[in-house]
């Protein structure tokens, strides 16, 4: 049984004001080419189809075209909702589309019924579990103690019907403890959204979405395929791919399995470059660089360059962000770290900032004026007045 595992398309996403729809259309075409070449039995899309619950019309049209083209290949398609999706909207018409081999997970209601596909080694049951939170599971299992995401997933999985002797595949969209995150993902403070991988032990393969870096968690049987595109400069060094999974004959410790990747090359890459303005604009430096790629530029000049962004865009037209790394910015970073380490008054906070920026402390008169302004603002806010 050959499966292709993708996730986190985030269709309709904007990054630093740039629409990525053209890049997403291009990469979906590359995915379709790979699917055609690999000729799998099924494609699993493990959530975050869209970048927000109410996606733009262009993103919906793009995904509709993608799904139609997949269904024309006469393969089964399994799609779950992620934390960025609206589960009810995504599943609209799902029962009708089941007939064409395209299956959407409905909004979670405590029941997850598998779809069965067969090969020469027997039946593979594919379970589609949309993104869920503990409060959702607790609603359907009131007699169980569900206080964490691990409890939530354990309860949901324990209530799935299991056929002994069948190989089992789960599509899910959660953060499994130990996975390495990227900056482009939503993070729960303190890791409260962690799920222990032990809840998945009965499955031969778990097709995960949510984490953008492709990686196994504990073993190749529990895997994040990652995003098909880079959605943060923290992912600049990553190679994007889709995952191809081949399930063989069932065995006592889990079905025989082979997991590999197929590279996805984007229309435009994301790159980080750093140096002095004169260096980055020299022909010797940029002659071999793609001018179409998306760039994060860090200038190391001690003095700000007039209209640096506009001038650099005459060479690197798709600069997404520009910043500086010099004595001034490093001092500011040190100041911010120190401010986080100790509790100081707003006046002391501003006085420290003033000294960092000007190289000398505030005078007594300046401190008195600044302190008076801060107190005035606080008094007016407490009384419901407006500052002028």
N, C-alpha and C positions, 0 to 999 in steps of 0.2 A: 504494500500500500504506500503510494507516494503522495506526500502532502507538501504544499507550499504554504509557508507561514509568514505573513506580513502584519504590520500593525502601525498605529500612530501616524496616519496619513496627514492629519491636521489640515484638511483641505479648507481653503479660504484664509489661511494664516497670513498675517502681515508681520514683518520684522523690521524694526527701525523705520517704519513708514513705507517700506517696500512691499508691494504685493508679490506673493510667491506663486500665484496661480499659474503663470506660464511655466515655471520650474516644476510645479506639481503635475501639470498636464504632460510635460516631457517625461518625467520619471514614471508616471503611470503607463505610458507607452512602452518604456523599457521593461516594466514589470510584465506587461502583456506579452512582449517578445519572449521573455524568459519562460513564462507559463506555457506559451506555445511550443517552445523548444523542449522543455522538461516533460510536457504532457502528463501532469499529475492526475491523480484521482480526485483530489479536492484542494481547494484554496481556503485557508483560514485567515480572516482579518480580525485581529484581536483588539479592537476598540480604538477610540479617538479617531473616528472617521473624519469628523469635522473639528475645527479649532474652537468652536463655541456652540452652545446649545441651539441657537437660531442662526444657521449659517447663511451667507449670502447666496443669492440665486445662482451665481456663476459656479460656486462650489458644488451646489446640489446637482446642477447640470453636468458638471465634470464627473462626479461620482456615478450618476445615472448612466452616463455613456460608458464608464469603466465597467460597471456591473453587467450591462447589456453585452458588451464585448466578451466578458468572461463567460457568461451563460451560453454564448454562441459556440464556445469551445466544447460544449457537452461535458462539463465537469461540475461537480458539486461545490458550492460556495457557501461558507459559513461565516456570518458576520455578527459580532457582538458590539454592544455600546460601551464606550469608555466614560471616564469622568468628565470629559469635555462635551460629550454628546447628550442630547435629550433622548432617553431610551424610547419613550412613547412615539416621538416624531420619527426616529430612525426606523422603527419597526412597522410604521404604517404600511398596510398592504402586504405584510409579511406572509400571511396565510395564503394569499393568492400567489405570491412569488415562489412559495414552496414547490408548486407544480413545475416550475421551470428550473428547479435545482438550486435556487438562490434562497438561503435560509437566514433570517434575521432573528436574533434573540429578542423575545418580547420583554417588556418591562418586568423586572423580577417580581414574582408573586409567590415565592416559596416552592415552586415546582420547576424543575429542569428536566425535560424529557429528552433522551438522546435521539439523534438521527443515526441510522445504521447504514454503513456501506460495506461491501464485501470484496474479497479478493481470493486468491487460491488458498490462502491460509485460514479463511473463515471471515468472521464479522468484526468490524471495528465500529464501536459506538463512540460518537462524537457529541460531547456535552458542551453547550454554550452557556456560560455563566457571565452575564453582564456585570459591569462595575457595581458593587454594592457596599453599603456602609453598615456598621453594626446595628443601628436603629432600624434599618430596613429588615434585616434578618430577625431581629427581636420581635417585630410586629407579627411575623408568621410563625415563630416558634416561641410563644410566650412562656412555655414551661422550661425553657433552657436558659442557662446563665450565659448571656452574650454581652460581654463588657469590652471586648477588643476585636480588632480585625481578624485575628487568628480564630477566635471563638466564632465570629461571623462566617468565615469561610468553612470552618469545620462543620458547623451546623448545616450550611447549604449543601455541602458535599455529602454528609451523612444521610441527607434526605433525598438524594438522587437514587433512582432505581438502578440497580446493578445486576447485570446478567453474568453469572459465573461462566468463565471460559472465553468471554469476548475480550478482545483488546480494547483499551479505553483511552480516549484522547479528550483532554479538557482545554477549552479556550477560555481564558480569564484575563481580567484587566485589574491587577492589584500590584502593590509593592511588596516583593518578597524579601525578607531579611537577608542582608548580605549583598544585594545587588548594588551596583555602582551607578549613582545618579548623574544627571547633567543639569546645567543651570536652567535649561528650557522646560524643566518639569515642575509641577506644583509640589511643594514640600510641606508636609505636616510637621509642626514643631514637635521635637522630641521623638520623632519616629513613631508617632501614635498609629500610623497607617500600616505598620509592619505586619506581615503575615509570615508565620513560620512555615518553612517548606515541608515540614512533616505532614501537613494536611493533605498533600498531593500524592502520598505514597502509593495509593491504589491505581494511579494512572500510568500508562506506558509512555505517554508524552503529554506535557503541559505547554500549550502555546500561549505565551504571556505577552500582554501589551502593557504600556504605561511607562516603562523605562526606555530612554532613547538610545542608550548605548547597547549594541548587540553583545550578548553574554549568556553563558550558562550560569545557573544558580545551583551549586552543589554537584550537579551532574548534567550531562547533555539531555537528560529526560525532562528537565525543567529549564526552559529557555525563553529569553527575550530576544526577538529578532531585531529590535531597534527600529528607528525611523528610516524611511527610504531616502530622506534628505536631512541635511544638517539644519537644525533649528536654533543653534546658539554657537557663538564662537568658542565656547568650551568644548564643542564637538569638532573643532577644526581639524584635529589630528586623527579623527575616526574615519575608517573606511566603511561606507554604508553598503548594505547587502540585503537580500532576502534569504530566508532559511528554507532549505529543502530537507525534508524528513522522510526516510524510508523505513517503514515498519515491516519486519519480517514475521517469521512464525512465532506463535505465542510460546513463552517459556515460564518456568516457575518464578524466576526473579524479574519478570517483565519481558515483553516481546523483544526479539532481536531488533536493533535499531541502528541506523546510520544517519548522522546529521552532518550536513555540509552547507556552505553558503554560496550564493551566486552574486557577484559584485554588481552594484548599481552605480553607474557613472552619471553624475548630474549634468544638467545644462550649464550651470555655473557653480563653481566650488566656493567655499568660504575659507578665507585665508587671513592670517594676521601677519602684518609687517611692522617693523620697528626700526627707527633710526632718525638721524638728523634730516631735516627737510632737504638739504642739498644732496644728501645721499639717495633718498627715495625718489628724487626727481631726475637723477642722472641716468642717461641712456644705458650706461653699462649695467646699472642695477635692474632697470625694469624692462629691458629689451626682451627677456625670456619669460616674463610674467604675462599671464592672460589678463587682458584689460577688461574682460567681461565678468570676471569673478567678483564676488562680494568681499569687501575688505574691511577689516578693523585696523586702522592705522594708529600707531603710537609714535608721536614725535618726541625726541629726546633733547631738542633745543632748549636752552635755558630761558630764552625769551620767546614769547608768543609770536608766531608768524602771521602777518596781516593776511586775512582772508585765506587761511591755509586750506580749509575744506574746499572752497571754490577752485583754488589753483590746483590742488591735488586731483580734483575730479576731471581736469582736462587730460589727465593721464589714466587715472583709475576711476572710471565714470561711476562705478557702483560701490563707492565707499559708503558703508552703513554707519560707521561711527569713527570718531576721531578723538583722541585724548593725548595728554602729555605725560611723560615720565621724566621729571627733572627734580632739582633740589627743592623747588617750591611745592610740587605736588607730593613728594615723599614726606616733606615736613607736615603737610596738611594731613596725610594719612596717619603719621605718627601721632599727631594731635588728636585725631578722631579716636584712635585706639586708646590713648591715655584717658580721654574723656569717658570712654565706655567703661574703663577700669575703676573709675572713682566717681562718686556722686559730688558734683559741684554746682554752685548756684549759677543761674543764667548770667549774672554779672561776671563771675570768674570765668565762665565758659567763653564769653565774648572777649574778656581781657586777654585770655590765653590766645584766642584766635587773632586778636589785634597784634599781639607781639610776634606771632608766627609770620604774619603777613608784612609787618613793617620793620621788623628787626629791632624794635625798642618797645618798652612797656608803655601803657597808657599813663598819662599824667594824673595827678590827683584831681584836677579840675575835670578832665575827661571822664574819669571814673564816677565822679559825682553827678555829672550830666547824664551819663549812660544809666547809672543806677536810678536816677529820678525818672527817666523815660520808662524803664522796665516796670517800676512800681506804679506809674500812672497807667500803663497799659493793663496791668493786672487788676488794678482797682476798677477801671472802666469795664473790663470783661466781667468781673464779678457782679457789677451793678447793672449789667445788660446794656451798657452804653456802647458807643462806637468810638474808635480811635480816629484821630484826624492827622 
